[in-house]
Amino acid sequence: MRFIRIHYFADMERKSTLYLCLTLLAWSCGQSITNTSPVSRHYNVYIQGHSAGQYEVEWIDATNCKFSYFYNDRGRGPELTGDLSLNPDGFISDLSISGLNYLKDSTQESFHMGPEWAFWKGTEEKDSVANPGDKMYTPANSVLTAQEVCIRKMLQTPDQEVAILPGGTARITAIKPVRLRDSLDLQLIEYTGFGFSPEYAWLDSDQRLFALVSSWLTFIPASYHSWAEEMYEQQLELERAYFARLADSLTETPDSTLVLKNVNLFDANKGEVLTGRSVVIAGNHIVSILDGNQPIPAGSQVIDGQGKSLLPGLFDNHCHVQRIDGLLHLAAGVTSVRDMANSPELLEIRDEFDANQIPGPRIVTMCGFIDQKGPFAGPGLTITSVPEGLEAIDNYHQKGYQQIKLYSSIDPAWVKPLAAHAHQLGMRVSGHIPAHMLAAQAIRDGYNEIQHINMIALNFLSDTIDTRTPLRFSSVAENTYQLDLDGKPFMDFIRLLQQQHIAVDPTVGIFENMFTTRPGQVNPLVRTVYDRFPAQIQREFIGGGLPIPDGKAAIYQTSFDKLLAIIHALYLNGITILPGTDELPGFALHRELEHYVAAGISPIAVLQMATLGSAKHAGREADLGTIEPGNWQI
């Protein structure tokens, strides 16, 4: 059972892009309005198992509470406090939130609901609705307490759903009683309405939030942290069932030969568009390509592509794959991806994609993450010595990983021995440039590839910048506009890239929003289709970027433009560019490719980068990246 997804139909004469998005932190919590005694709850926050912050909630009485939370994600992360009140029916009547958002910019939000009107106002939005009735407000700043109230309200309704503000419906889709270790009775709640896939929450016997568990971010009392993995396995049973239903409903296997008839075919080898072609597919392979004079095999299933263009499946070279991502990638024509660091669950997700249990692309490269323990360590495997790093590389190699990704906290002196060991095993080495090290030295010590265009810009600043922190973004925004691309330092660096055959994975699209938007402005990534999104999804794209100091908006914009100019310079000098996103699955790639064209690279060359060029880099040009007999459909 496979999507007929192997090649992507697109109107090459139009610049229209459809974007979908994931809500990252739409989670929940609450308090029974029948219980009048004070209740306090404390949760630790963990990022991939590492302690990262705390969440506190104190119910003063049955209808009023205070909450606060923070977590540290490599120097980023929210710091929020607030107050919440319920009306007699258990709906939020008043809410106040203030503090710092994920990118450490100031944020505030307030909500009030009366009998005739509901008003809400925040850094990102301002709106109201008449006759709010039985509707539950969901804040733009995601906090557990507001969502727990929503879950508890859903449990009280006959159909287990509730209308939400600013729009949509939240609905419980599954309740799974779970007894853990023969001593703890919990309810696992699956609910929808906040993203493109269900959310999950664990409630205790009092129907209060016990934990939120995921492979990335977990909220749980510290004394139960060791139980989180077991809980996540229980949760995965519901999640897998959901995606299995999607696979059944959205995929089909052709009963006969499949023909994509009369298409404009993009020849990635020649960089040409061939008109009036029909592509014959049997099973998972291309059998032949026919011109307009050749007959279509009798009995074939035919899809008429008149007026459409057929491209090889696109590659996204910088992903962190989750199960829901697979469907979003395929919908955008992305049929091959590189995973640039993930939890151990990646191996399961890859196998589920390959077995068609979940609709998803091929994961052509798996990159094993390594960072050094410390206050700014990245989420994933961390080490305290070179021998630990060598052991980690061995383990990744044994599990089939092709590449190692070193991160920002790694001691610069460790790069050379770690890279040498990876190379002995036939693995590539890439990543962030470690703090207090420049890209040129990382290359000399064994890097084969650089992730993120800001890491190249930092090469021309000081190695005293602590790039473990958000300074790796703000210092680039404040200084890159001055970089002389014709000067000797830059050209010497270009020659080093050429000599060492270094590839660059720019992910420049993430810096457009980061450097050029303020809270309340729509992320350029989705600007053309923003009004098509449900209200809850729209809010994920108006949070703004970095805090832009007064008077520096033009500098930040010019620095972003200089990042595009760097990409053009890389292209002109023959450096391998690997289109990747580190962003919204699937559709962010479209915007990334548009940026390369804006930088001055021809559309044909950009499409070759995202197809055949990426396939060659992954060692898959024999079966991916082109449309020709013998190749895979995707």
QUIKA-V846324 format. One line per field, one symbol per residue. ss: DSSP state (a for helix, b for strand, c for the rest). phi: phi as a letter, one per 20 degrees, with the letter a starting at -180 (. if undefined). burial: I if it has 24 or more other C-alpha atoms within 12 Angstrom, else O. A space follows every 10 residues. Layout:
ss->???
phi->???
burial->???
This chain:
ss->cbcccccbbb cccccccccc cccccccccc ccccccccbb bbbbbbbccb bbbbbbbbbc cccbbbbbbb bcbccbccbb bbbbbbcccc cbbbbbbbbb cccccbbbbb bbbcccbbbb bbcccbbbbb ccccbbbccc cccaaaaaaa aaaaaacccc bbbbbcccbb bbbbbbbbbb cccbbbbbbb bbccccccbb bbbcccccbb bbccccbbbb caaaaaaaaa aaaaaaaaaa aaaaaaaaaa cbcccccbbb bbbbbbbccc cbbbbbbbbb bbccbbbbbb cccccccccc bbbbccccbb bccbbbbbbc ccaaaaaaaa accbbbbbbc cccccaaaaa aaaacccccc cbbbbbbbbb bbcccccccc cbbccaaaaa aaaaaaaacc ccbbbbcccc caaaaaaaaa aaaacccbbb bcccccccaa aaaaccccbb bccaaaaaaa cccccccccc aaaaaaaaaa aacccccaaa aaaaaaaaaa ccbbbcccaa aaaaaacccc cccaaaccca aaccaaaaaa accccccccc ccaaaaaaaa aaaaaaaaaa aacccbbccc cccccccaaa aaaaaaaacc ccaaaaaaaa aaaaaaaccc cccccccccc cbcc
phi->.bgecfcdeb efecddcddc bdeececbar bffeeeefcc cccedcdlne fcrbccccef bfccbcbbbb bddlndpfcc cacccdegen efdbbccbqd egemefbbbb bbcdfdbccb bbfebbabbe lflecdfdff efcgffffgf fffgfeegel bbfcderoce bfdaccfcdd llbcecdedd bcodaebfdc bddefeldfe adcbfdccda ggfdgfefff ffffffffff ffffffffed cbdgfbgdce eldeeeeffe mcddemdcdd ccmdcfeacd efeefegfnf eddedgmddd dggfddebcc fdfffgffff fenedbcded paegfgfffg ffffemfcfa efeecddeeb cegrfdfffq fccdafgfff fffgffffen fdbddecfef fgfegfffff ffffendecb pfeggmcdgf ffffepfdbc emffffgffd deeefeffdf gfdffffecf gefefdffgf fffgffgffe leecdflfgf efffeccdgn efgggcgfcg feefgffgff dcfndffegg ndffffffff gffffffffg ffemffddfb clbggnfffg fgfffffffo efgfffffge cffffffemc ffccncdbgn fffd
burial->IIIIIIIIII OOOOOOIIII IIIIIIIIII IIIOOOOOII IIIIIIIIII IIIIIIIIIO OIIIIIIIII IIIIIIIIII IIIIIIIOOI IIIIIIIIII IIIIIIIIII IIIOOOOIII IIIIIOOOOO OIOIIIIIII IIIIIIIIII IIIIIOOOOI IIIIIIIIII IIIIIIOIOO OOOOOIIIII IIIIIIIIII IIIIOOIIII IIIIIIIIII IIOIIOIIIO IIOIIIOIII OIIIOIIOOO OOOOOOIIII IIIIIIIIIO OOIIIIIIII IIIIIIIIII OOOOOIOOOO OIOOIOOIII IIIIIIIIII IIIIIIIIII IIIIIIIIII IIIIIIIOII OIIOOIIIII IIIIIIIIII IIIIOIIIII IIIOOIOOII OIIIOIIOOI IIIIIIIIII IIOIIIIIII IIIOOOIIII IIIIIIIIII IIIIIIIIII IIIIIIIIII IOIOIIIIII IIIIIIIIII IIIOIOOOOI OOIIOIIIOO IIIIIIIIII IIIIIIIIII IIIIIIIOOI OOIIIIIIII IIIIIIIIOO OOOOIIIIII IIIIIIIIII IOIOIIIIII IIIIIIIIII IIIIIIIOIO IOIIIIIIII IIIIIIIIOI IOIIIIIIOI IIII
